[in-house]
Amino acid sequence: MRLPTIRVAVLGAALLAVVGAGVYALTPVATAAPGAPGTRPDFCGHDNRNTRYAHYLCAQAGDLLDVRIGDVHPTQPSLGYDEVYYKLGRYTLGKDAINKKFDDWCETDGRIAAASVQTGARLDDPASFTCELPVGGETADSVAAMKTVVIGPGGEPFLTDGHHTLTSFYETPDGGANLHVRLRVQANLSTLTRQDFWAQMQADKWVYLRQPDGVAITVNKLPTSVGLANFTNDKYRSLLYFGRDIGYAQNGLPFQEFYWGSWVRDAEPVDLTAWNQNDLASYLATVKTLTQTMTALPGDSVIDSGFTASQLGVLAAWNDGKAANKGEFDKLSKPYSDAKPGKLAYTLEFKKLHNLA
């Protein structure tokens, strides 16, 4: 199954537009490295600058690094496709005064949300919209919300959070592989050998090496780029996405939803045989049953990989203590005909429109 997309090539002129809009790389480019004629220039202590990722080599932990999203290397083999379909539905079928794709881009870039959007604005033309914060005006909270990368051998950026968001940017008609956005650098491990790099990534739990069926994979089986075609579909990960802030809250733990999804698959705490991923009522009922089961767990219940329910952000009360016609579950329940449709409604409408059901 391939999602219909429109690709826009963004070459040198677009990169200048990105820089002109204030989205800048915090690292030098290899060709600008200093050095007297006849000497090898210093480049952050690296001997080999002949790599396509050389311009990322000097990025340090905490830097806000301008990346081409086609350069980032995923650290998980699968996505919850329905989450991406929600985002694409919101971007292409949305009823928002400001298209949410601009809010998402600004948040990913560390600048909260969109402030103004010109008529005909596009993600690949950053001069056509503005964010609430200027470059250089980021706050601790706005930086904390950014997606993250680890710099690996040769300067290759490995994405540790944001696979669904960057894939949505990749798939949207005014996005694509050449779209730029800033990501927060978690660590620079570029001096390690590839073997030691992956050992460190696994020790820090910055890589997830299980397929949706639970079968383990090796690191060489990970996708090499974002984009739906590069990932397998994990229906459990989709289900957990729609249970966010109903059964659990995000807490910054990498691959949090995948650990919950493994529990749903392996422990079988709820019966999923009647779950219809193309029907709003069935999807809602399944989310409700699952999240009610989650919030009934003792906090010290081990869920997966040694993580307890509390460590995985389980809420103390279902729907954060609110009735079904209030709070996040009520928002999720809104049909596409509503002025503010819920996430599931956008997902199903997008799937129906593109024959993805």
N, C-alpha and C positions, 0 to 999 in steps of 0.2 A: 504494500500500500504506500503510495507516494502522495504527499499533500501537494495540491496545486499551489505554486508560488510564482511570484514575479520577481526577478532578480535585477537589481540596478548596480552596474559596475561603478565603483567609486575609486577614481584614480588620483593622480597627484593633485588636481584642482580641489577635490573634495577634502583631501588631507589638509590643504592650506586653509580651507573653510573651517575645518575643525579647530586648527590652531588659532585661526582668527577669532573664533567664538570663545576662546579661552580654555579649550580642552587641550591640555598640553602634556607632553611626555616629561617626566621628571628625571629622565636619564639621558646622557649624551648619545649621539649616534656614533657608530664605529668610525666613519670617515672623518669625524671631527676630533678624534683622539689626538692629544698633543704628542710631540716628539720631534727631535731635530732630524734633518735629512740623513738617511743612512742608518737610523736607529729604529728599533721597534717601539712604537708608542705604548705607554702604560695604559692599560684598560682594566682597572679594578683588579689587577693581579692575575688576569687571565692570559694564558699563552695563546689560545686559539680564538681569534675573532672572526674566522671565516665560517660563520653560521648565520642562517637566515634570521635568527633571533638575537643577534649580537646587541641590538639596541635595547634589549631588556636585561643584559648581563649585570649592570651596575645597580639595579633596583634593590633597595633595602627594605627591611620590615618597617611597615608604617607608611611607606611611600604611596601616593595615589598615582598609579601608573596608567598612562594612556595606552590602550591596547587596541589592535585590530581584532575583532571578535573571531575571525577565521583563524587566528594564530593560537588561540587557547586550546589546550589539550585537556579533555575531560578526565575526571578521576572516578567516574562511575559508568557502568555499562548500559544503564537503562534510565528511562524517564517515565513519569506518569503522563502518558499522552494527553489524557483529559485535562490536565492542568494547562498544558500548552494550548490545547484547543480553546479553553476558557480565555486565555490571554489573547489569542488571535481573534476569537469572537468579539471580545471587548474592543480590540483595536480596529476591527473592520465593520462591526455591526453595532458599535456602542451608541449609547444615548447620552453620553456625558457632554457637558458644555465644553470641556477641554478633553480631547482624546486621551485616554489613560496611558497610551504608549509614551506620551511625552512626560507624564508624571513618573512612569517607571524608569525612563531613561535618566531623568534628573535625579531620582532617588539612587539609582545605580551609580551615577557619577558623583554622589556625595553632596547633592545640592537640593535635597528634600522633595520638591515637586515642581511642576511647570508653573510659571508665573504669567506668561503671555505667549500666545500662539498666533502667528500670522495666518491669514487665509491661504490655504494650499501648503501649509507647513509640512515638512517631511523630516523623518529621523535622520536621513542622510544629508540634510542641510541644516546644521546646527545654528546657522544665522537666522533661521526662520522661526525660532522660538527661544524663550529665555527661561531660566530656572529661578527659584526663589532666592538662592544664594549665588553670589558670583564666585568664580574660581578664586581661591584664596580666602574666602569667607566661610569655609566649612566649619562646622561645630563638632564636638565630640559625638553628639547623637547622630548627626548626619553621616559622619564617617563610619560609625558603628553599623549603619544600615547598608553599607556598600557590600558588593560581592567581592570575593577574595581569590587571590592566586598565590601560588608558591613558585618561585623561579627555580627551574631545574637545570640539569646539565645543558651546556650550550646556550643558556639563556631562555630556554623554552618555558613559556608560562603555563602552569598547570592549574586549572580552575578547581577550587575546592568548595565553592558555594556560588550558585547562580546558574546552574545548567539549564533550568527551565526558562529563566528570564532571558539569557543570551540566545537560547534556541528560538524563543519567540521573536527576539529582535532579528535573528537570522532569517526566519521564515516570513516575516511580515513584508509586504510589497515594497516599502521604502527602507528596508533594512538590507540584510545580506552579509556575506563574509567580510566585506570591506568596511562595514560600519565600525566606528570607533567609540569607545566609552572608557572611562577610567575605572580601575579596580584597585582595591586595597591589597598591598603586598603583605602576606603573613610571614614569609621567611624567604631568604635567598639561599638555596642549597646548590647553587650552580657549580661549586667547586668539587662536589662529590662525584664519584663514579656513578654510573646509572644503577649498578647493583646496590651501592650504599644509599643512593638517593631513594630508591623504592623501599629499602629496609627502614629508612627514617620516616618516610611517608606512612608506612604501615604502623610503625611504632607510635606516631602521633595521631593515628586514625584519621588521616587526611585523604584516604583512598578507600573506596568501597568495592570489593571484588566478588560480588555475588550476583548472579542472574536472577530474574524474577522467580524462577522455579527453585531457587536456593542453591543451585550448583555453583561452586566456586570457579573463578576464572583466574588466569595469570595476567600480569600487567600488560603484556604484549597484545592482549585481546581487548583492551580498552579502546573506545573510539579515539580517533586522532583529531576530531573537530566537532563542534556543536552542529546542530541541524538534526531534524527528526529522523532522517534516513540513516543516521549513524548510530542510533540507539534502539534497543529493544523496548517494548512497551511493558510497563509494570502496572497492572491494574490495581494492585494493593497500594502502591504509592499514590495513584490517583485517588483512591478512596480516602486515604489518610489526609490528603491535601484538603478535601472538602470538610473534613472533621476538625480542621484547625480552629482553635478558640471555642470549640464546642466540647471536645473531649480532651484536648491538650493544647498547650501554648508553645510556640517556638521559643527556644532558649539559647540558640546559637550553637548547639551541638551539631557538628557536621553529620549529615546523613540520618538525622533524627527520624524522619518519616520512614526511611527504609528499615530501621530497626523495628518500629511499630508494625510495618508491613510484613516483616518476617514472622512476627508473632501471630499476625492474622492468618498467614499461610500455614505455619507449622503447628501452632497450638489450636487452631480452629475454634476460637472462642465464640464465633457466631456462624450461623449457617448462611452461606452465600449462594446456595443453589438457585434461589429465586431472584437474585440480583440481576436486573436488566439495566445495563449501562446506557441504554438509549431511551429510557423512560424516566421522566422526572419523579413521579410518585415512587417508583421502585428504588431509584437512586437515593432519594431523600430518606425513605424508610430504612435502607441499609446503613446510611450514615448515622441515622438516629440510633438504631440498634447497636451498632459498633461503638459509638461514642458513649452510650449509656453503660455498656459493658466495660469500657476503659475506665470510666470515672468510678465504677464500683470496686475497682481493684485496690487493695492495700498499697500504699506508696512504696513499700519495700519489696513488692513482687518483682522478681527478675523477669524481664521481658525478652531481651535478646543481647547476645555478646556481653553478658555481665551487667548490662545497664538495667536499673530498676525503673518502675513506672514514674517515680518522682524525678529521677535523673532525666527521663524522657519527657518531662513537662506535663504530666497528667494533671488535669484540673481537679480541684477538691470537690466540685459539684458540676453535674452535667449542665452544659450551656452557661457555665459560670453562674449557676444558681437562678437563672431566669426561666420563665415559662417558655413553651415551644413557640408561642406567638410573639416572643420578644427576643432581643439579642441576636447573636450570630446565626442561630438556627432559623430564625424568622427571615433574616436577610437572605440566607441560602435558599429559602423556600419560594422566593418570588419568581413567578413565571416570566417568560420573555415579553409578554404583553404588558407587564408592569412598567411604570415610568423608570424604575430602578431595578432591572432584572437581577436575579441572583446569579452567582458564579455557575451553578449547574445549568441554568437556563441558557446562558451564553454558550456553554460547552455544547449542549444538545442542539442549539440552533445552528452553530457553526458546523457541527458534524452532519446535520441534515442537509445544509446548503451545499456541502462539498462531498456528499455521498460517502461519508466516513463511518456511518453507523454499521 
